[in-house]
Amino acid sequence: MYEMFDVTIIGGGTTGLYTSFYSGMRGLKTKVIEYHQGLGGKVAFFYPEKKIYDVGGFLGVRGEDLVTDVENQALSVQPAIITGEQIRTIDKQEDGTFILTTADGEQHFSKTVIVASGMGTFEMEPLQVKGSAKYEGRSIHYTIQNVNQYAGKKVAVISQSRVGIDWSLALEKVAEEVHLINCGEEFKAVYEQDVETLEQSTVHVHKNQQVEALKGEGQVLTGVTLQDGTELDVEHILVYEGLNIEKSLYASWGLETEKGRIPVGTDMCTSIDGMFAAGDAAIYPSKTMLIASGFSEAMTAVNSAAMHINPKAKAQVYSTVIYKHAKD
Ligand SMILES: Cc1cc2nc3c(=O)[nH]c(=O)nc-3n(C[C@H](O)[C@H](O)[C@H](O)COP(=O)(O)OP(=O)(O)OC[C@H]3O[C@@H](n4cnc5c(N)ncnc54)[C@H](O)[C@@H]3O)c2cc1C
């Protein structure tokens, strides 16, 4: 016996979680399906320790704390949340409802779908240095969970991007020594301010360098050798050398796509009636790829989904005090 949901949200990043809260608050039966085991998307993965300054209402909030707050807000309306499942196919039925099928063949049934899956599922590009496998997990890491585990340690960050700068600056606060190893001359996709902050920090930046060899005792890393022969005594390495992003799914779901993302109208409607998009997944003129934009788009997408299910539903909600427990 299948269970039909009003709204199924693909992706449990900040946008998907907030979408689930807003959908639940509007009295819609809501489900979230997330590929990773953990929730929080890019914020949880790339910069849980970074302070975020551009979300309204916060003078500055750690990524991890923001994810916890958004998750708790979502849980307050009790959506069904499924993690560790990737949506592979979406089939629209003759009655206008959708069947979403996961990589494991599990089927989910929904009247509407909100795509909040960013640029698609992603995996980290692994470090390509001989012998790295034995240090993976213990000394080589691909995300910066719990910065305090690096307190008093010597750490190398391997990255050419803003993620590496963010990690290095977060580590600088607790680690004894931080080395940022960039294979190029410049950093990619950075703001001038990021580079200025890095230059004013105690982080040792090694440009045009790669790790040539790893040194260790058993499974414990003790150091690395760079291309120019420099030896660094480091106990941990954090690697961000890009992502393997699976982009092709949106087109395979029958959606129109633009640069791997989903063009939407001002109501967050996609090219398929009953499917909406929000957050980094959505694209429209002057779009900003920011957390707060995702929150705003989430509200619009849910309002559109509510009206798709029931054309008499309110177009929008002005007062959550009045609305909180109301049904459409
Ligand atoms: C280094 C860095 C720093 C940033 N700093 C800031 C900042 O200071 N302020 C700010 O506002 N923004 C910042 N951003 C941008 C911000 O992180 C994004 O705009 C935001 O995280 C987008 O959230 P999202 O939920 O839309 O997408 P994501 O966070 O990408 O979440 C999408 C989720 O969907 C899941 N998913 C994908 N495909 C499927 C599928 N088929 N089935 C199931 N699940 C799926 C993914 O696993 C992922 O968890 C930064 C980005 C980066 C990379």
Ligand as a Chemical Component Dictionary entry (heavy atoms), coordinates in Angstrom:
data_LIG
# 
_chem_comp.id                   LIG 
_chem_comp.type                 NON-POLYMER 
_chem_comp.pdbx_formal_charge   0 
_chem_comp.three_letter_code    LIG 
# 
loop_
_chem_comp_atom.comp_id 
_chem_comp_atom.atom_id 
_chem_comp_atom.alt_atom_id 
_chem_comp_atom.type_symbol 
_chem_comp_atom.charge 
_chem_comp_atom.model_Cartn_x 
_chem_comp_atom.model_Cartn_y 
_chem_comp_atom.model_Cartn_z 
_chem_comp_atom.pdbx_ordinal 
LIG C1  C1  C 0 32.826 27.544 0.084  1  
LIG C2  C2  C 0 31.465 28.136 0.008  2  
LIG C3  C3  C 0 31.160 29.198 0.826  3  
LIG C4  C4  C 0 29.874 29.762 0.765  4  
LIG N1  N1  N 0 29.586 30.805 1.588  5  
LIG C5  C5  C 0 28.332 31.291 1.618  6  
LIG C6  C6  C 0 27.981 32.336 2.516  7  
LIG O1  O1  O 0 28.817 32.836 3.280  8  
LIG N2  N2  N 0 26.687 32.783 2.513  9  
LIG C7  C7  C 0 25.731 32.244 1.698  10 
LIG O2  O2  O 0 24.566 32.674 1.766  11 
LIG N3  N3  N 0 26.037 31.259 0.808  12 
LIG C8  C8  C 0 27.313 30.783 0.753  13 
LIG N4  N4  N 0 27.617 29.784 -0.133 14 
LIG C9  C9  C 0 26.558 29.288 -1.039 15 
LIG C10 C10 C 0 25.622 28.331 -0.268 16 
LIG O3  O3  O 0 26.381 27.314 0.361  17 
LIG C11 C11 C 0 24.608 27.710 -1.219 18 
LIG O4  O4  O 0 23.888 28.719 -1.902 19 
LIG C12 C12 C 0 23.620 26.821 -0.429 20 
LIG O5  O5  O 0 24.313 25.868 0.344  21 
LIG C13 C13 C 0 22.653 26.122 -1.398 22 
LIG O6  O6  O 0 21.822 25.277 -0.642 23 
LIG P1  P1  P 0 20.874 24.216 -1.381 24 
LIG O7  O7  O 0 20.154 23.511 -0.278 25 
LIG O8  O8  O 0 20.084 24.911 -2.429 26 
LIG O9  O9  O 0 21.863 23.222 -2.128 27 
LIG P2  P2  P 0 22.916 22.188 -1.504 28 
LIG O10 O10 O 0 23.493 22.713 -0.225 29 
LIG O11 O11 O 0 23.841 21.843 -2.610 30 
LIG O12 O12 O 0 22.029 20.929 -1.111 31 
LIG C14 C14 C 0 21.518 20.081 -2.091 32 
LIG C15 C15 C 0 21.369 18.701 -1.466 33 
LIG O13 O13 O 0 20.664 17.855 -2.393 34 
LIG C16 C16 C 0 21.229 16.551 -2.344 35 
LIG N5  N5  N 0 20.924 15.886 -3.606 36 
LIG C17 C17 C 0 21.388 16.207 -4.833 37 
LIG N6  N6  N 0 20.846 15.408 -5.772 38 
LIG C18 C18 C 0 20.036 14.520 -5.103 39 
LIG C19 C19 C 0 19.227 13.434 -5.514 40 
LIG N7  N7  N 0 19.130 13.071 -6.808 41 
LIG N8  N8  N 0 18.543 12.734 -4.558 42 
LIG C20 C20 C 0 18.629 13.078 -3.234 43 
LIG N9  N9  N 0 19.392 14.104 -2.813 44 
LIG C21 C21 C 0 20.091 14.823 -3.737 45 
LIG C22 C22 C 0 22.727 16.818 -2.131 46 
LIG O14 O14 O 0 23.360 15.666 -1.551 47 
LIG C23 C23 C 0 22.694 18.025 -1.178 48 
LIG O15 O15 O 0 22.739 17.638 0.200  49 
LIG C24 C24 C 0 28.901 29.237 -0.129 50 
LIG C25 C25 C 0 29.207 28.151 -0.962 51 
LIG C26 C26 C 0 30.481 27.596 -0.886 52 
LIG C27 C27 C 0 30.804 26.424 -1.780 53 
# 
loop_
_chem_comp_bond.comp_id 
_chem_comp_bond.atom_id_1 
_chem_comp_bond.atom_id_2 
_chem_comp_bond.value_order 
_chem_comp_bond.pdbx_ordinal 
LIG C1  C2  SING 1  
LIG C2  C3  SING 2  
LIG C2  C26 DOUB 3  
LIG C3  C4  DOUB 4  
LIG C4  N1  SING 5  
LIG C4  C24 SING 6  
LIG N1  C5  DOUB 7  
LIG C5  C6  SING 8  
LIG C5  C8  SING 9  
LIG C6  O1  DOUB 10 
LIG C6  N2  SING 11 
LIG N2  C7  SING 12 
LIG C7  O2  DOUB 13 
LIG C7  N3  SING 14 
LIG N3  C8  DOUB 15 
LIG C8  N4  SING 16 
LIG N4  C9  SING 17 
LIG N4  C24 SING 18 
LIG C9  C10 SING 19 
LIG C10 O3  SING 20 
LIG C10 C11 SING 21 
LIG C11 O4  SING 22 
LIG C11 C12 SING 23 
LIG C12 O5  SING 24 
LIG C12 C13 SING 25 
LIG C13 O6  SING 26 
LIG O6  P1  SING 27 
LIG P1  O7  DOUB 28 
LIG P1  O8  SING 29 
LIG P1  O9  SING 30 
LIG O9  P2  SING 31 
LIG P2  O10 DOUB 32 
LIG P2  O11 SING 33 
LIG P2  O12 SING 34 
LIG O12 C14 SING 35 
LIG C14 C15 SING 36 
LIG C15 O13 SING 37 
LIG C15 C23 SING 38 
LIG O13 C16 SING 39 
LIG C16 N5  SING 40 
LIG C16 C22 SING 41 
LIG N5  C17 SING 42 
LIG N5  C21 SING 43 
LIG C17 N6  DOUB 44 
LIG N6  C18 SING 45 
LIG C18 C19 SING 46 
LIG C18 C21 DOUB 47 
LIG C19 N7  SING 48 
LIG C19 N8  DOUB 49 
LIG N8  C20 SING 50 
LIG C20 N9  DOUB 51 
LIG N9  C21 SING 52 
LIG C22 O14 SING 53 
LIG C22 C23 SING 54 
LIG C23 O15 SING 55 
LIG C24 C25 DOUB 56 
LIG C25 C26 SING 57 
LIG C26 C27 SING 58 
# 
